[in-house]
Amino acid sequence: MVNFNGNLLSKNTSYLNHENRGLRYGDALFEAIRVVNGKIFFWEDHYLRLMASMRILRMEIPMNFTMEYLEEQILACVDANGMLEKPARIRFTVFRNNGGLYLPETNDVSYIIEASALESPFFILNNDAYEVELFKDFYVNPDMLSTLKTNNKVINVVGSIFASENGYQNCLLLNQEKKVVEALNGNLFLVKDQHIKTPSLKDGCLNGIVRKKLISILGSLDKYQFEETFISPFELQKADELFITNAISGIRPITKYRKKEYDTKVAADLLGKLNAAARLN
């Protein structure tokens, strides 16, 4: 079942057509959200990011798009799929309504909520082999649009195909200034000794929810020095750890980049604190 504008429909129902602006122009935003036992992880952060992104894209925010209303709609979809007492992954998509070419005829929006099952109610550290490489065919623009979670993800699609064809589990993206920005599916953190770095938003990385949470957690810890700054490709092989963050996996350690293999101690430490933050949220 999917939730389309407050109506629960079978996933096979035809409720979109070829004029959809998300299909035609990528004129859409989405949030990937973890829901466990009817509790939406970091819901306020997801909601505020969505509202800010809609304003940046000049979408008209409906009067009923309150935190409470959208939470009800998400949980209704979770319940309709029999996952109210299970861990679930939600994709919440907002798109501008049909009409117009590049210039839309309206700024009114519609939304779709989809639910799928997750294996674990908590973020779990996966220590399986996870090798990455730089993706250098195309580059991320270091601007505000790159920080939004839009449907314009062609570079991520092509990068994922490159990784699959070459035996990598993921790729790291560069911006036009040749700075390391993020992974294909999340933000990047680098650990050297007790110093932790992540690219800044001005470099073009996604304004990630778990990225934001980890920055807050690191700000309260004395044992780590944290810096939000650029990462050069030359730093990658000198690092002790590299890990990726996103709202579904939490923290995903990178185990190898070229000839360098990495530890996972800091990632494991921070994952415990992230799970604690999720429970308290």
Residue pairs with C-beta under 8 A, 6 or more apart in sequence:
1 8
1 9
1 10
1 11
1 77
1 80
1 81
1 115
2 8
2 9
2 10
2 11
2 13
2 77
2 112
2 113
2 114
3 9
3 73
3 74
3 76
3 77
3 80
3 111
3 112
3 113
4 13
4 15
4 110
4 111
4 112
4 113
5 110
5 111
6 73
8 76
8 77
8 80
9 15
11 114
16 23
17 98
19 98
19 99
20 95
20 98
21 27
21 28
21 95
21 96
21 97
21 98
21 99
21 100
21 104
22 28
22 93
22 95
22 96
22 151
25 102
26 150
26 151
26 152
27 57
27 95
27 96
27 104
27 151
28 93
28 94
28 95
28 96
28 150
28 151
29 50
29 53
29 54
29 57
29 59
29 93
29 94
29 95
29 148
29 149
29 150
29 151
30 91
30 92
30 93
30 94
30 149
30 150
30 151
31 46
31 49
31 50
31 90
31 91
31 92
31 149
31 247
32 89
32 90
32 91
32 149
32 246
32 247
32 248
33 40
33 41
33 43
33 46
33 74
33 89
33 90
33 91
33 92
33 247
34 40
34 41
34 87
34 88
34 89
34 90
34 118
34 247
34 248
34 278
35 41
35 74
35 75
35 78
35 83
35 87
35 88
35 89
35 90
35 115
36 86
36 87
36 88
36 118
36 121
36 122
37 84
37 85
37 86
37 87
37 121
38 75
38 78
38 84
38 85
40 46
40 71
40 74
40 75
40 90
41 247
41 278
41 281
42 209
42 210
42 213
42 247
42 278
42 281
43 67
43 71
43 281
44 67
44 281
45 209
45 212
45 213
46 92
46 209
46 247
47 67
47 70
49 149
49 207
49 209
50 92
50 94
51 61
51 65
53 148
53 149
53 150
54 61
54 94
54 109
55 61
56 144
56 145
56 148
57 96
57 148
57 150
58 107
59 94
59 96
59 107
59 109
60 106
60 107
60 108
60 109
61 109
62 108
62 109
70 92
73 111
73 113
74 90
74 92
74 113
75 84
77 90
77 113
77 114
77 115
78 84
78 88
78 90
78 115
80 115
81 88
81 115
83 115
83 117
86 117
86 118
86 121
87 117
87 118
87 119
87 120
87 121
88 115
88 116
88 117
88 118
89 115
89 116
89 117
89 118
89 248
90 113
90 114
90 115
91 112
91 113
91 114
91 116
92 111
92 112
92 113
93 111
93 112
93 113
93 114
93 151
94 109
94 110
94 111
95 109
95 110
95 111
95 112
95 151
96 104
96 106
96 107
96 108
96 109
97 104
97 106
97 108
97 109
97 110
98 105
99 105
99 106
100 106
118 248
122 275
122 278
123 249
123 250
123 251
123 271
123 274
123 275
123 278
124 250
124 271
125 251
125 253
125 264
125 267
125 268
125 271
126 249
126 252
126 253
127 253
127 255
127 264
128 255
129 169
129 255
129 256
130 169
130 170
130 252
130 253
130 254
130 255
130 256
131 167
131 168
131 169
131 254
131 255
131 256
131 257
132 163
132 168
132 169
132 170
132 171
132 172
132 183
132 242
132 254
132 256
132 257
133 163
133 166
133 168
133 171
133 172
133 257
133 258
134 171
134 172
134 174
134 180
134 233
135 155
135 159
135 162
135 163
135 171
135 172
135 173
135 174
135 184
136 174
137 158
137 159
137 162
138 155
138 158
138 159
139 173
139 174
139 175
139 176
140 146
140 155
140 173
140 174
140 175
140 176
140 181
140 182
140 204
140 205
141 175
141 176
141 204
142 175
142 176
142 177
142 179
142 181
142 202
142 203
142 204
143 204
146 175
146 181
146 204
146 205
146 206
147 201
147 204
147 205
147 206
147 207
148 206
148 207
149 206
149 207
155 173
156 184
156 185
159 171
159 173
159 184
160 171
160 184
162 168
162 171
163 169
163 170
163 171
163 184
170 183
170 184
170 185
170 244
170 254
171 183
171 184
172 180
172 181
172 182
172 183
172 188
172 236
172 257
173 180
173 181
173 182
173 183
173 184
174 180
174 181
174 233
175 181
175 203
175 204
177 203
177 230
178 232
178 233
179 199
179 203
179 230
179 231
179 232
180 188
180 199
180 230
180 231
180 232
180 233
180 235
180 236
181 188
181 199
181 203
181 204
181 205
182 188
182 199
182 205
182 206
183 244
185 244
185 246
186 206
186 208
186 210
186 211
186 244
186 245
186 246
186 249
186 252
187 198
187 199
187 205
187 206
187 208
187 210
187 211
187 244
187 245
187 246
188 198
188 199
188 205
188 231
188 242
188 243
188 244
189 196
189 197
189 198
189 214
189 241
189 242
189 243
189 244
189 245
190 196
190 197
190 198
190 231
190 235
190 236
190 239
190 241
190 242
191 239
191 240
191 241
191 242
191 243
191 266
191 267
192 235
192 238
192 239
192 240
193 240
194 223
194 224
194 225
195 224
195 225
195 226
195 227
196 218
196 224
196 225
196 226
196 227
196 266
197 226
197 227
197 228
197 229
197 231
197 235
198 205
198 211
198 214
198 215
198 228
198 231
199 205
199 228
199 229
199 230
199 231
200 228
200 229
200 230
201 207
203 230
205 211
208 245
208 246
208 247
209 247
210 245
210 246
210 247
210 250
210 251
210 274
211 245
213 274
213 277
214 245
214 251
214 270
214 274
215 226
215 228
216 277
217 270
217 273
217 274
217 277
218 224
218 226
218 270
219 226
221 273
224 266
236 242
236 257
236 258
236 260
237 257
237 258
237 259
237 260
239 260
239 262
240 262
240 263
240 266
241 253
241 254
241 262
241 263
241 264
241 265
241 266
241 267
242 253
242 254
242 257
242 262
243 251
243 252
243 253
243 254
243 264
243 266
243 267
244 251
244 252
244 254
245 251
245 252
246 252
250 271
250 274
250 275
251 267
251 270
251 271
251 274
253 262
253 264
253 267
254 262
255 261
255 262
255 264
256 262
